Each structure stands twice: as structure tokens, then as C-alpha cells.
Amino acid sequence: MAKLFAYGTLKDTEIQQNIFGRILKGSPDSLIGYSLTHIQIEEEFGMATYPIIVETGNPDDIINGLLYEITDEDVQLADTYEGLHYKRIEVNLESKQTAWAYIVTN
């Protein structure tokens, strides 16, 4: 099993149903030392805005999200969903747990 920290669209139950075929059960957690910003991604019908986290190293910067326990297969499905604009990294959460999270691809 893997852990996934979601702060944006992956928290949406409709998106979870489409990606994983089920609604995930998550628990609140926080990511310290990151800030939330947005990126523009060109889609079929124009530009869309999506949230993205950026590491700041500042302990006053906190992202609140949900921590999910998912399968290794689910991780691959999430990678496919996030596409080329996001990459998966390991992060340490306020709860002292390590999880996957998605940041912008450089």
C-alpha cells in the first residue's frame, strides 16, 4: 500500500470515481514548508487553471489536504491522470507520515 497526499482535484469524489473506480477514504493532514499556487494547462477546449504546490522551506507555509491509503496500481492511475505537467515526489507530512504528492514538472 502507498500513501497519497491530495490538495487539489484528487480530493474531488467525482474525479476519484473516474480515476480509481471508487471514492477514497482520506484523513486530514498538512504539508509544511510548501505554498499553493496555480498553473495554466491547455486542454481540448482552452486553458484551465489547476492548483500546484511549491516547496518554500518556510515552516509558516502550510498546505491542508487529505491523506489517502492507495494501492500501487492506484499510484500508476494517479500518475496517468496528473499527466506531463505534474511529477510525483515523496513528502513528509505534519503527522510524521511519508506520502506521495504531485508538484509541477520543470
Backbone as JSON Lines, residues from 0, in Angstrom:
{"i":0,"aa":"M","n":[0.84,-1.18,0.0],"ca":[0.0,0.0,0.0],"c":[0.88,1.25,0.0]}
{"i":1,"aa":"A","n":[0.35,2.29,-0.59],"ca":[1.05,3.58,-0.67],"c":[0.16,4.65,-0.05]}
{"i":2,"aa":"K","n":[0.78,5.79,0.25],"ca":[0.02,6.91,0.78],"c":[0.12,8.06,-0.2]}
{"i":3,"aa":"L","n":[-1.01,8.75,-0.37],"ca":[-1.11,9.87,-1.3],"c":[-1.67,11.08,-0.57]}
{"i":4,"aa":"F","n":[-0.93,12.2,-0.64],"ca":[-1.41,13.45,-0.09],"c":[-2.05,14.25,-1.21]}
{"i":5,"aa":"A","n":[-3.34,14.53,-1.08],"ca":[-4.08,15.27,-2.11],"c":[-4.46,16.64,-1.57]}
{"i":6,"aa":"Y","n":[-4.26,17.65,-2.42],"ca":[-4.56,19.03,-2.03],"c":[-5.43,19.74,-3.07]}
{"i":7,"aa":"G","n":[-5.69,19.08,-4.19],"ca":[-6.42,19.72,-5.28],"c":[-7.49,18.79,-5.84]}
{"i":8,"aa":"T","n":[-7.44,18.58,-7.14],"ca":[-8.5,17.84,-7.81],"c":[-8.62,16.39,-7.37]}
{"i":9,"aa":"L","n":[-7.53,15.8,-6.88],"ca":[-7.61,14.41,-6.42],"c":[-8.46,14.24,-5.16]}
{"i":10,"aa":"K","n":[-8.85,15.34,-4.52],"ca":[-9.78,15.27,-3.39],"c":[-11.22,15.17,-3.86]}
{"i":11,"aa":"D","n":[-11.48,15.49,-5.1],"ca":[-12.83,15.51,-5.66],"c":[-13.34,14.08,-5.84]}
{"i":12,"aa":"T","n":[-14.5,13.78,-5.23],"ca":[-15.01,12.41,-5.28],"c":[-15.39,11.97,-6.69]}
{"i":13,"aa":"E","n":[-15.86,12.89,-7.52],"ca":[-16.21,12.53,-8.9],"c":[-14.94,12.15,-9.68]}
{"i":14,"aa":"I","n":[-13.88,12.89,-9.47],"ca":[-12.61,12.57,-10.13],"c":[-12.06,11.25,-9.61]}
{"i":15,"aa":"Q","n":[-12.15,11.02,-8.3],"ca":[-11.71,9.73,-7.75],"c":[-12.47,8.57,-8.37]}
{"i":16,"aa":"Q","n":[-13.77,8.74,-8.51],"ca":[-14.59,7.68,-9.11],"c":[-14.14,7.4,-10.54]}
{"i":17,"aa":"N","n":[-13.83,8.45,-11.29],"ca":[-13.38,8.29,-12.67],"c":[-12.0,7.65,-12.77]}
{"i":18,"aa":"I","n":[-11.09,8.02,-11.87],"ca":[-9.72,7.5,-11.93],"c":[-9.6,6.11,-11.34]}
{"i":19,"aa":"F","n":[-10.11,5.95,-10.12],"ca":[-9.88,4.73,-9.34],"c":[-11.06,3.76,-9.35]}
{"i":20,"aa":"G","n":[-12.23,4.23,-9.84],"ca":[-13.41,3.38,-9.84],"c":[-14.08,3.3,-8.49]}
{"i":21,"aa":"R","n":[-13.68,4.19,-7.58],"ca":[-14.27,4.22,-6.24],"c":[-13.94,5.56,-5.6]}
{"i":22,"aa":"I","n":[-14.62,5.84,-4.5],"ca":[-14.34,7.04,-3.72],"c":[-13.38,6.65,-2.6]}
{"i":23,"aa":"L","n":[-12.3,7.4,-2.48],"ca":[-11.28,7.11,-1.47],"c":[-11.7,7.66,-0.11]}
{"i":24,"aa":"K","n":[-11.23,7.0,0.95],"ca":[-11.45,7.49,2.3],"c":[-10.15,8.11,2.78]}
{"i":25,"aa":"G","n":[-10.2,9.41,3.08],"ca":[-9.0,10.11,3.49],"c":[-9.12,10.7,4.88]}
{"i":26,"aa":"S","n":[-7.97,11.07,5.42],"ca":[-7.93,11.74,6.71],"c":[-7.19,13.06,6.54]}
{"i":27,"aa":"P","n":[-7.61,14.1,7.26],"ca":[-6.95,15.4,7.13],"c":[-5.48,15.32,7.55]}
{"i":28,"aa":"D","n":[-4.64,16.02,6.81],"ca":[-3.22,16.12,7.13],"c":[-2.72,17.4,6.5]}
{"i":29,"aa":"S","n":[-1.49,17.78,6.83],"ca":[-0.93,19.03,6.33],"c":[0.5,18.82,5.87]}
{"i":30,"aa":"L","n":[0.88,19.63,4.91],"ca":[2.23,19.63,4.36],"c":[2.86,20.98,4.72]}
{"i":31,"aa":"I","n":[3.93,20.93,5.48],"ca":[4.57,22.15,5.98],"c":[5.77,22.48,5.09]}
{"i":32,"aa":"G","n":[5.95,23.78,4.83],"ca":[7.08,24.23,4.02],"c":[6.78,24.29,2.54]}
{"i":33,"aa":"Y","n":[5.51,24.29,2.2],"ca":[5.06,24.39,0.81],"c":[3.98,25.45,0.72]}
{"i":34,"aa":"S","n":[3.87,26.09,-0.43],"ca":[2.77,27.02,-0.67],"c":[1.98,26.56,-1.88]}
{"i":35,"aa":"L","n":[0.76,27.03,-1.97],"ca":[-0.14,26.65,-3.05],"c":[-0.18,27.77,-4.08]}
{"i":36,"aa":"T","n":[0.0,27.41,-5.32],"ca":[-0.12,28.35,-6.43],"c":[-0.92,27.66,-7.52]}
{"i":37,"aa":"H","n":[-0.95,28.23,-8.7],"ca":[-1.73,27.64,-9.79],"c":[-0.94,27.66,-11.09]}
{"i":38,"aa":"I","n":[-1.24,26.71,-11.94],"ca":[-0.65,26.67,-13.28],"c":[-1.77,26.64,-14.31]}
{"i":39,"aa":"Q","n":[-1.44,27.09,-15.5],"ca":[-2.36,27.05,-16.63],"c":[-1.99,25.86,-17.5]}
{"i":40,"aa":"I","n":[-2.96,25.06,-17.85],"ca":[-2.74,23.9,-18.71],"c":[-3.7,23.98,-19.88]}
{"i":41,"aa":"E","n":[-3.16,23.85,-21.07],"ca":[-4.01,23.87,-22.26],"c":[-4.73,22.54,-22.38]}
{"i":42,"aa":"E","n":[-6.05,22.63,-22.51],"ca":[-6.89,21.45,-22.66],"c":[-7.64,21.55,-23.98]}
{"i":43,"aa":"E","n":[-8.44,20.56,-24.24],"ca":[-9.16,20.46,-25.5],"c":[-9.98,21.72,-25.82]}
{"i":44,"aa":"F","n":[-10.58,22.32,-24.8],"ca":[-11.47,23.46,-25.03],"c":[-10.9,24.77,-24.52]}
{"i":45,"aa":"G","n":[-9.57,24.86,-24.38],"ca":[-8.93,26.09,-23.93],"c":[-8.06,25.88,-22.71]}
{"i":46,"aa":"M","n":[-7.69,26.99,-22.09],"ca":[-6.82,26.95,-20.93],"c":[-7.62,26.68,-19.66]}
{"i":47,"aa":"A","n":[-7.03,25.9,-18.76],"ca":[-7.65,25.61,-17.47],"c":[-6.62,25.88,-16.37]}
{"i":48,"aa":"T","n":[-7.1,26.28,-15.21],"ca":[-6.24,26.57,-14.07],"c":[-6.32,25.43,-13.06]}
{"i":49,"aa":"Y","n":[-5.14,24.97,-12.61],"ca":[-5.06,23.88,-11.64],"c":[-4.14,24.27,-10.49]}
{"i":50,"aa":"P","n":[-4.43,23.77,-9.28],"ca":[-3.55,24.05,-8.15],"c":[-2.25,23.26,-8.25]}
{"i":51,"aa":"I","n":[-1.21,23.82,-7.68],"ca":[0.09,23.15,-7.63],"c":[0.82,23.61,-6.38]}
{"i":52,"aa":"I","n":[1.59,22.73,-5.77],"ca":[2.36,23.11,-4.6],"c":[3.8,23.39,-5.0]}
{"i":53,"aa":"V","n":[4.4,24.32,-4.26],"ca":[5.78,24.72,-4.49],"c":[6.49,24.69,-3.14]}
{"i":54,"aa":"E","n":[7.65,24.03,-3.09],"ca":[8.4,23.98,-1.84],"c":[8.99,25.35,-1.54]}
{"i":55,"aa":"T","n":[8.77,25.82,-0.3],"ca":[9.33,27.1,0.13],"c":[10.36,26.93,1.23]}
{"i":56,"aa":"G","n":[10.25,25.85,2.0],"ca":[11.12,25.65,3.15],"c":[10.72,26.49,4.35]}
{"i":57,"aa":"N","n":[9.69,27.33,4.2],"ca":[9.23,28.2,5.28],"c":[8.21,27.43,6.13]}
{"i":58,"aa":"P","n":[8.49,27.23,7.43],"ca":[7.56,26.47,8.27],"c":[6.21,27.15,8.47]}
{"i":59,"aa":"D","n":[6.12,28.43,8.11],"ca":[4.83,29.12,8.2],"c":[3.92,28.81,7.02]}
{"i":60,"aa":"D","n":[4.48,28.24,5.95],"ca":[3.69,27.85,4.77],"c":[3.13,26.45,4.98]}
{"i":61,"aa":"I","n":[1.82,26.33,4.96],"ca":[1.16,25.06,5.25],"c":[0.07,24.81,4.2]}
{"i":62,"aa":"I","n":[0.06,23.6,3.66],"ca":[-0.99,23.16,2.74],"c":[-1.84,22.13,3.47]}
{"i":63,"aa":"N","n":[-3.13,22.4,3.58],"ca":[-4.04,21.43,4.17],"c":[-4.61,20.55,3.06]}
{"i":64,"aa":"G","n":[-4.68,19.27,3.34],"ca":[-5.19,18.34,2.34],"c":[-5.7,17.08,3.01]}
{"i":65,"aa":"L","n":[-5.79,16.04,2.21],"ca":[-6.25,14.74,2.7],"c":[-5.21,13.68,2.38]}
{"i":66,"aa":"L","n":[-5.03,12.77,3.31],"ca":[-4.1,11.65,3.14],"c":[-4.92,10.39,2.86]}
{"i":67,"aa":"Y","n":[-4.58,9.75,1.75],"ca":[-5.27,8.53,1.35],"c":[-4.3,7.36,1.34]}
{"i":68,"aa":"E","n":[-4.79,6.19,1.68],"ca":[-4.02,4.96,1.51],"c":[-4.53,4.31,0.24]}
{"i":69,"aa":"I","n":[-3.61,4.09,-0.71],"ca":[-3.99,3.57,-2.02],"c":[-3.07,2.42,-2.41]}
{"i":70,"aa":"T","n":[-3.46,1.69,-3.43],"ca":[-2.64,0.58,-3.91],"c":[-1.56,1.09,-4.87]}
{"i":71,"aa":"D","n":[-0.6,0.24,-5.15],"ca":[0.43,0.59,-6.12],"c":[-0.19,0.81,-7.51]}
{"i":72,"aa":"E","n":[-1.22,0.05,-7.83],"ca":[-1.93,0.25,-9.09],"c":[-2.6,1.63,-9.12]}
{"i":73,"aa":"D","n":[-3.16,2.04,-7.98],"ca":[-3.77,3.37,-7.88],"c":[-2.74,4.47,-8.11]}
{"i":74,"aa":"V","n":[-1.52,4.27,-7.63],"ca":[-0.45,5.25,-7.84],"c":[-0.22,5.44,-9.33]}
{"i":75,"aa":"Q","n":[-0.18,4.35,-10.08],"ca":[0.02,4.44,-11.53],"c":[-1.15,5.14,-12.2]}
{"i":76,"aa":"L","n":[-2.36,4.88,-11.73],"ca":[-3.54,5.55,-12.28],"c":[-3.49,7.05,-12.0]}
{"i":77,"aa":"A","n":[-3.05,7.42,-10.8],"ca":[-2.91,8.84,-10.45],"c":[-1.84,9.5,-11.31]}
{"i":78,"aa":"D","n":[-0.72,8.8,-11.56],"ca":[0.33,9.33,-12.43],"c":[-0.22,9.63,-13.82]}
{"i":79,"aa":"T","n":[-1.0,8.72,-14.34],"ca":[-1.59,8.91,-15.67],"c":[-2.54,10.11,-15.65]}
{"i":80,"aa":"Y","n":[-3.35,10.22,-14.62],"ca":[-4.28,11.35,-14.51],"c":[-3.53,12.68,-14.45]}
{"i":81,"aa":"E","n":[-2.48,12.75,-13.67],"ca":[-1.75,14.01,-13.5],"c":[-0.99,14.4,-14.76]}
{"i":82,"aa":"G","n":[-0.63,13.45,-15.58],"ca":[-0.06,13.75,-16.88],"c":[1.35,14.35,-16.85]}
{"i":83,"aa":"L","n":[1.68,15.07,-17.91],"ca":[3.02,15.57,-18.1],"c":[3.35,16.82,-17.29]}
{"i":84,"aa":"H","n":[2.35,17.51,-16.78],"ca":[2.58,18.78,-16.09],"c":[2.91,18.61,-14.61]}
{"i":85,"aa":"Y","n":[2.68,17.43,-14.07],"ca":[2.93,17.15,-12.66],"c":[3.89,15.97,-12.54]}
{"i":86,"aa":"K","n":[4.7,16.0,-11.46],"ca":[5.51,14.83,-11.15],"c":[5.3,14.46,-9.7]}
{"i":87,"aa":"R","n":[5.46,13.19,-9.42],"ca":[5.22,12.65,-8.08],"c":[6.51,12.69,-7.27]}
{"i":88,"aa":"I","n":[6.41,13.21,-6.03],"ca":[7.55,13.21,-5.12],"c":[7.1,12.7,-3.75]}
{"i":89,"aa":"E","n":[8.06,12.28,-2.94],"ca":[7.77,11.91,-1.56],"c":[7.84,13.15,-0.69]}
{"i":90,"aa":"V","n":[6.85,13.29,0.19],"ca":[6.83,14.41,1.13],"c":[6.61,13.88,2.54]}
{"i":91,"aa":"N","n":[7.07,14.66,3.51],"ca":[6.85,14.34,4.92],"c":[5.76,15.25,5.44]}
{"i":92,"aa":"L","n":[4.73,14.64,5.99],"ca":[3.56,15.38,6.44],"c":[3.64,15.75,7.91]}
{"i":93,"aa":"E","n":[2.77,16.66,8.32],"ca":[2.73,17.09,9.71],"c":[2.51,15.91,10.65]}
{"i":94,"aa":"S","n":[1.78,14.89,10.2],"ca":[1.5,13.69,11.0],"c":[2.71,12.78,11.12]}
{"i":95,"aa":"K","n":[3.84,13.18,10.53],"ca":[5.09,12.41,10.51],"c":[5.03,11.23,9.56]}
{"i":96,"aa":"Q","n":[4.01,11.17,8.73],"ca":[3.91,10.13,7.72],"c":[4.54,10.61,6.42]}
{"i":97,"aa":"T","n":[5.02,9.67,5.63],"ca":[5.56,9.97,4.31],"c":[4.51,9.57,3.28]}
{"i":98,"aa":"A","n":[4.34,10.43,2.28],"ca":[3.33,10.16,1.26],"c":[3.8,10.7,-0.08]}
{"i":99,"aa":"W","n":[3.14,10.26,-1.13],"ca":[3.35,10.82,-2.46],"c":[2.53,12.1,-2.58]}
{"i":100,"aa":"A","n":[3.07,13.07,-3.29],"ca":[2.33,14.29,-3.64],"c":[2.8,14.7,-5.02]}
{"i":101,"aa":"Y","n":[2.02,15.52,-5.7],"ca":[2.35,15.96,-7.04],"c":[2.74,17.43,-7.05]}
{"i":102,"aa":"I","n":[3.89,17.71,-7.68],"ca":[4.37,19.08,-7.87],"c":[4.52,19.33,-9.35]}
{"i":103,"aa":"V","n":[4.78,20.57,-9.71],"ca":[4.91,20.92,-11.13],"c":[6.17,20.3,-11.71]}
{"i":104,"aa":"T","n":[6.07,19.86,-12.95],"ca":[7.23,19.35,-13.67],"c":[7.99,20.54,-14.23]}
{"i":105,"aa":"N","n":[9.28,20.56,-14.04],"ca":[10.09,21.68,-14.57],"c":[10.49,21.44,-16.0]}
